Amino acid sequence: MPQLDTSTWFITILSTAATLFILMQLKISLHNFPHNPSIKSIKHMKTDSPWESKWTKIYSPLSLPLQ
């Protein structure tokens, strides 16, 4: 039974890793990223609800006086 020739494995693995690295670098470099990301203001996104201006209290049934 012949032995497995492993003399080319190092070159094969090294060239595969280098090729994958180059392809990933090219893929990332061609991606369009935003140049100046801006912070969105929360104030203009807030909706006005009628219950926000009123003070409300939610009573737990266990805290109510016994009747």
C-alpha atoms as one frame of an Amber mdcrd trajectory, in Angstrom:
protein
   0.000   0.000   0.000   1.586   3.324  -1.066   2.116   6.101   1.448   0.274
   9.401   1.195   2.452  12.123  -0.317   2.176  15.142   2.025   4.983  17.188
   0.502   2.594  19.592  -1.287   0.168  20.094   1.590   2.036  23.049   3.075
   2.050  24.973  -0.224  -1.603  24.117  -0.866  -2.784  25.271   2.569  -0.619
  28.397   2.459  -1.818  29.412  -1.009  -5.458  28.744  -0.055  -5.167  30.916
   3.052  -3.477  33.698   1.077  -6.156  33.560  -1.638  -8.991  33.712   0.914
  -7.315  36.632   2.675  -6.927  38.571  -0.584 -10.507  37.861  -1.669 -11.899
  39.019   1.687  -9.781  42.183   1.571 -11.086  42.956  -1.915 -14.657  42.301
  -0.861 -14.350  44.593   2.165 -12.563  47.346   0.212 -15.326  47.450  -2.411
 -18.049  47.888   0.239 -19.448  51.418   0.501 -19.396  52.719   4.056 -20.997
  56.036   5.075 -18.377  58.777   5.288 -19.861  60.937   8.059 -22.333  59.075
  10.246 -24.672  61.509  11.943 -26.348  61.162  15.325 -30.121  61.162  15.056
 -31.922  63.464  17.423 -34.474  61.764  19.642 -36.460  64.955  20.307 -38.086
  65.211  16.899 -38.807  61.475  16.811 -40.824  61.556  20.050 -44.597  61.393
  19.620 -46.887  63.449  21.810 -49.485  61.357  23.603 -52.285  62.828  25.700
 -51.388  60.701  28.724 -47.784  61.899  28.830 -48.751  65.332  30.165 -50.980
  63.917  32.907 -49.869  62.318  36.137 -51.250  58.830  36.442 -50.884  56.212
  39.106 -51.492  52.511  38.674 -52.785  50.829  41.798 -51.872  47.269  42.543
 -54.856  45.215  43.754 -52.861  44.173  46.816 -52.224  47.777  47.865 -55.866
  48.835  47.816 -57.689  49.107  51.160 -59.914  46.219  52.148 -63.603  46.722
  51.521
